Structures are given as structure tokens and as C-alpha cells.
Amino acid sequence: MLIKFSCQNFRSIGMQPLELSMVAAPKIKMHLGHISSPLDTVKLLRNAAVYGANAAGKSNVVRALDFMKASVVNGSLPQDTTREYCRVGEGFSKEMTTFEMQFEIDGQAYDYGFSCALIDYRVISEWLYELGDSEKMLFERANGAEITFSDELLGAVSKNDRMRAHIYKEDFVNQVKTAPPLLFLSAVGRDKRFDESSPLSAFSRSYRWFARNLHVMVANQPSPTSDFYVGDKTLNEVAEVLASFDTGISNLSKREISMEELERQFSFPLAMSIRQLLSQPQLGGDLVLTVRDGAAFVGVERHGSEEPTVTILEIRHQGSSSSFAFGDESDGTRRLFDFMDLLFSKQKDAVFIVDEIDRSLHPMLTQQLVDLFNEIHKEDACQLLFTTHENAIMSYDYLRKDEIWFVDRDAEGYSHLYPLDDFESVRTDSRLSKQYLEGRYGGIPALSMARALAALQEGEE
């Protein structure tokens, strides 16, 4: 589970770190089912709803999370990011950009992060700590390529593991001389395998958490998970859930097609993205994924060394004898398919981060989605973080006080993130959405009708 995330000097986030905490406030007693207790010391929240005006920086919070995940999973800083540092005001091109995340795996908490000079496209420092009664350093990286393991860590492993760790370190140091944006956690956690009983397995477990447990959906990008697409039985259940949202859908099925047919019928970028995904190394086990654009919902399944199977989703509506393609559906219905991934996910410990959860959806649908997520995952450790403008769910009927956050932009243009829980005077019977629109908590647009009218009328002269 996610415990805490912080970032500084990224897009509209300035040098004052922006921090999102999933630690539950002990004083709040509402929605106790929204709390999970994987750690002895703290209780963690299942939800975080982030509100804010357009251009306040909500999406930049999601982009920062996506940047960190992509860096770890791919093993280096994403390309074309040399101008992603904060350029508000005079900008901070010469300052470090820092990402840090605290997360929990099987009852053990870790702190991982890195600092980089984006304009120079290089990583400066990196670290991984084990958290508990006291912090235990697992590794630190300084000055770009100086890797240090803690004496405590190396003293607790076998002679063979200790030797392997030093070899991996030396290999990385040689690689980073010509590839400064590389990350050490990825190098030692993705390609190397330690026995699960070894303390060094923390490297691979941490890497896998980023790769498998952290799911980020930026705006206009579909969900990266595909659990619901595997079996026909599950597709029938998905059709039933979609029908509960008054979509008119009665049946979902898969039709197998060849890559050649896919390239003839649908867009070239869609086919190329599938070929690219198939060429990437697997993390292990069978491969099941979906790729979507406005016209098609394509599934790819590969079992072991077998040839992959490509299928397209076909949809049938109540009272219709014809099948419809994914692209025939409304924006709102296509959007709902993203959330079926969240609801039908078989993962018991996953973090889903969604930008603009309410896009193309009726307010009542958004309410039901949040309620369904919390109900279906009440026995596991899944979390849902989302940005939204939808004030219909800004209510104690759906969320706890410490699950509601605001992003606001100050007079200089920097984004700041703060929770509703900072406002001690907010009562449990408050009409939050009304007070929010009145500007009591910030995070709303500063509109000027007079300024707009003046500009329009000047143009008519």
C-alpha cells in the first residue's frame, strides 16, 4: 500500500515539496471500512480525492506519480523530460527534482526516492530504506554513481550474496558512466534475483511493487490492468455491472483476429503499440493485456512460450441482434470500461491512480464507482487515488475528512496540496460541496466576468 508520496521541482510544483499522505487521522471515526491496517504503527486510507481548479496542478500530481513509476519500471528517466522541471516564474532549471515514496509490502514499510537534474538528464542521488522502529539504510547513491550498501545489510547476508551485490554494484557504476539517467533500484531489482529469504530480496520486491502494484491512469489513457478480460465468465459479470450503470449493454464477447486483420481494420498506432508490448520482456508467467483507442478494444494473451492470441471486444445491447464495436459506444460507456479493471482486479494489494475520474460520467455514476470500489475491496489492501471536479462525492456519505484533498495555485503560480483535515472547524454535518463552491477551502477558479466582457467588447470596437 502507498503510505506517502512527495515531489518537488516538477512542472507547477516548486521547491516547496508537495506531499500526499495516506495515513489515516486517528481522531476521525467515520467510514472505518476505508481504513486498512497492514502495519503495526499506522493505519492507511483506501481513498484520496484531489480537487482543484483547472490549471491548479491536479494533473501534475498524477504526472509526478506516473513519472516516478515509469522511471523505475523502465530503469531510467523518461526521454524528452529535460524541461519538466518547474518553469514557473524564473524557473528552477539548476535545482534538483526529487521524487520520494513510502510504501508497504507484506507488512514491511520502505522509503525509496531519487533526485535528478532534469535539464542535464541525469540522476544525482538515490536511496532505499527499510522503515520500522528505526530507519535501516539498504543502499544510497550519491554524486551520480557512488553506491553504498549499509554494513548492517551486508552483514546479514551470505558470503555469496555479498559478493553478488558488489558485482552488481560495479557493473552499474560502469554502465552509469555512459548512461547517467539509469536507476540503481531497477538494475538490481529487475534483472537480478535474490532468494526471498535474503535481506537483498528487498530490491526485487520494491521494484516489483512499482511494476505490478502501482497503476497510474493519466488523462485520456486507459487502465493498464486487464484482469477482467481473461475469461468468458468474467466478461458476463462485467456486462452485468455495466448494465447496472444503465448503459443498455447485455453481453460482451471476444472475437479472435490476426495481426494482419488488426492492421487492416484499425489504426496503425494501435497495432504498433501491441507489437511493442509483445517485444518487451515479461515479468514472469502468462501475459494478458488490453490496448484501446477510440475505435477498438483489443486483447492480447500469451501463455508461456506459445504464440500470442489477439482478440477484439464485441458488445451486444438489450433487444439488439447485432454486435457493436467498442468505438460505437459513447464516451461515457467507453470510460466505464477503465473502471471495470479496478473493480474486477484480482490483486489484493494495488494502488490505482486515476486522473479526472469523472470525465464523461454522470455524477451518480462517479458516486457509484467510488462506493463499489470500497465495497468490493473492503477485505484487501487496494487504494484509489483520483483527481476530480465532481463535488457530488465531496460528502461524508462517500469519503472521510482525511480522504479529501485540494490543489491550489498561489499568487506566483506554484501548486500546493493540502487536506480538508487541515481545516479544524469543519463539522461532521457540514455541507462540504456547498462550502467548497463558496471558496471556503480554496481550490476553485478565480473567475472574472468583467475582465472577459471587457476583452470581448474591445474586440467589437
Secondary structure in CASP SS format (residue, H / E / C, confidence):
PFRMAT SS
TARGET T0000
AUTHOR 0000-0000-0000
METHOD secondary structure of the structure
MODEL  1
M C 1.00
L E 1.00
I E 1.00
K E 1.00
F E 1.00
S E 1.00
C E 1.00
Q E 1.00
N C 1.00
F E 1.00
R C 1.00
S C 1.00
I E 1.00
G C 1.00
M C 1.00
Q C 1.00
P C 1.00
L E 1.00
E E 1.00
L E 1.00
S E 1.00
M C 1.00
V E 1.00
A C 1.00
A C 1.00
P C 1.00
K C 1.00
I C 1.00
K C 1.00
M C 1.00
H C 1.00
L H 1.00
G H 1.00
H H 1.00
I E 1.00
S E 1.00
S C 1.00
P C 1.00
L C 1.00
D C 1.00
T C 1.00
V C 1.00
K C 1.00
L E 1.00
L E 1.00
R C 1.00
N E 1.00
A E 1.00
A E 1.00
V E 1.00
Y E 1.00
G E 1.00
A C 1.00
N C 1.00
A C 1.00
A C 1.00
G C 1.00
K H 1.00
S H 1.00
N H 1.00
V H 1.00
V H 1.00
R H 1.00
A H 1.00
L H 1.00
D H 1.00
F H 1.00
M H 1.00
K H 1.00
A H 1.00
S H 1.00
V H 1.00
V H 1.00
N H 1.00
G C 1.00
S E 1.00
L C 1.00
P C 1.00
Q C 1.00
D C 1.00
T C 1.00
T C 1.00
R C 1.00
E C 1.00
Y C 1.00
C C 1.00
R C 1.00
V C 1.00
G C 1.00
E C 1.00
G C 1.00
F C 1.00
S C 1.00
K C 1.00
E C 1.00
M C 1.00
T E 1.00
T E 1.00
F E 1.00
E E 1.00
M E 1.00
Q E 1.00
F E 1.00
E E 1.00
I E 1.00
D C 1.00
G C 1.00
Q E 1.00
A E 1.00
Y E 1.00
D E 1.00
Y E 1.00
G E 1.00
F E 1.00
S E 1.00
C E 1.00
A E 1.00
L H 1.00
I H 1.00
D H 1.00
Y C 1.00
R E 1.00
V E 1.00
I E 1.00
S E 1.00
E E 1.00
W E 1.00
L E 1.00
Y E 1.00
E E 1.00
L E 1.00
G C 1.00
D C 1.00
S C 1.00
E C 1.00
K E 1.00
M E 1.00
L E 1.00
F E 1.00
E E 1.00
R E 1.00
A E 1.00
N C 1.00
G C 1.00
A C 1.00
E E 1.00
I E 1.00
T E 1.00
F E 1.00
S C 1.00
D H 1.00
E H 1.00
L H 1.00
L H 1.00
G H 1.00
A C 1.00
V C 1.00
S C 1.00
K H 1.00
N H 1.00
D H 1.00
R H 1.00
M H 1.00
R H 1.00
A H 1.00
H H 1.00
I H 1.00
Y H 1.00
K H 1.00
E H 1.00
D H 1.00
F H 1.00
V H 1.00
N H 1.00
Q H 1.00
V H 1.00
K C 1.00
T C 1.00
A C 1.00
P C 1.00
P C 1.00
L E 1.00
L C 1.00
F H 1.00
L H 1.00
S H 1.00
A H 1.00
V H 1.00
G H 1.00
R H 1.00
D C 1.00
K C 1.00
R C 1.00
F C 1.00
D C 1.00
E C 1.00
S C 1.00
S C 1.00
P C 1.00
L C 1.00
S H 1.00
A H 1.00
F H 1.00
S H 1.00
R H 1.00
S H 1.00
Y H 1.00
R H 1.00
W H 1.00
F H 1.00
A H 1.00
R H 1.00
N H 1.00
L E 1.00
H E 1.00
V E 1.00
M E 1.00
V C 1.00
A C 1.00
N C 1.00
Q C 1.00
P C 1.00
S C 1.00
P C 1.00
T C 1.00
S C 1.00
D H 1.00
F H 1.00
Y H 1.00
V C 1.00
G C 1.00
D H 1.00
K H 1.00
T H 1.00
L H 1.00
N H 1.00
E H 1.00
V H 1.00
A H 1.00
E H 1.00
V H 1.00
L H 1.00
A H 1.00
S H 1.00
F C 1.00
D C 1.00
T C 1.00
G C 1.00
I E 1.00
S E 1.00
N E 1.00
L E 1.00
S E 1.00
K E 1.00
R E 1.00
E E 1.00
I E 1.00
S C 1.00
M H 1.00
E H 1.00
E H 1.00
L H 1.00
E H 1.00
R H 1.00
Q H 1.00
F C 1.00
S C 1.00
F H 1.00
P H 1.00
L H 1.00
A H 1.00
M H 1.00
S H 1.00
I H 1.00
R H 1.00
Q H 1.00
L H 1.00
L H 1.00
S H 1.00
Q C 1.00
P C 1.00
Q C 1.00
L C 1.00
G C 1.00
G C 1.00
D C 1.00
L E 1.00
V E 1.00
L E 1.00
T E 1.00
V E 1.00
R E 1.00
D C 1.00
G C 1.00
A C 1.00
A C 1.00
F E 1.00
V E 1.00
G E 1.00
V E 1.00
E E 1.00
R E 1.00
H C 1.00
G C 1.00
S C 1.00
E C 1.00
E C 1.00
P C 1.00
T E 1.00
V E 1.00
T E 1.00
I E 1.00
L E 1.00
E E 1.00
I E 1.00
R E 1.00
H E 1.00
Q C 1.00
G C 1.00
S C 1.00
S C 1.00
S C 1.00
S E 1.00
F E 1.00
A E 1.00
F H 1.00
G H 1.00
D H 1.00
E C 1.00
S C 1.00
D H 1.00
G H 1.00
T H 1.00
R H 1.00
R H 1.00
L H 1.00
F H 1.00
D H 1.00
F H 1.00
M H 1.00
D H 1.00
L H 1.00
L H 1.00
F H 1.00
S C 1.00
K C 1.00
Q C 1.00
K C 1.00
D C 1.00
A C 1.00
V E 1.00
F E 1.00
I E 1.00
V E 1.00
D C 1.00
E C 1.00
I C 1.00
D C 1.00
R C 1.00
S C 1.00
L C 1.00
H C 1.00
P H 1.00
M H 1.00
L H 1.00
T H 1.00
Q H 1.00
Q H 1.00
L H 1.00
V H 1.00
D H 1.00
L H 1.00
F H 1.00
N H 1.00
E H 1.00
I H 1.00
H C 1.00
K C 1.00
E C 1.00
D C 1.00
A C 1.00
C C 1.00
Q E 1.00
L E 1.00
L E 1.00
F E 1.00
T E 1.00
T E 1.00
H C 1.00
E C 1.00
N H 1.00
A H 1.00
I H 1.00
M C 1.00
S C 1.00
Y C 1.00
D C 1.00
Y C 1.00
L C 1.00
R C 1.00
K H 1.00
D H 1.00
E H 1.00
I E 1.00
W E 1.00
F E 1.00
V E 1.00
D E 1.00
R E 1.00
D C 1.00
A C 1.00
E C 1.00
G C 1.00
Y C 1.00
S E 1.00
H E 1.00
L E 1.00
Y E 1.00
P E 1.00
L H 1.00
D H 1.00
D H 1.00
F C 1.00
E C 1.00
S C 1.00
V C 1.00
R C 1.00
T C 1.00
D C 1.00
S C 1.00
R C 1.00
L H 1.00
S H 1.00
K H 1.00
Q H 1.00
Y H 1.00
L H 1.00
E C 1.00
G C 1.00
R C 1.00
Y C 1.00
G C 1.00
G C 1.00
I C 1.00
P C 1.00
A C 1.00
L C 1.00
S C 1.00
M H 1.00
A H 1.00
R H 1.00
A H 1.00
L H 1.00
A H 1.00
A H 1.00
L H 1.00
Q H 1.00
E H 1.00
G H 1.00
E H 1.00
E C 1.00
END
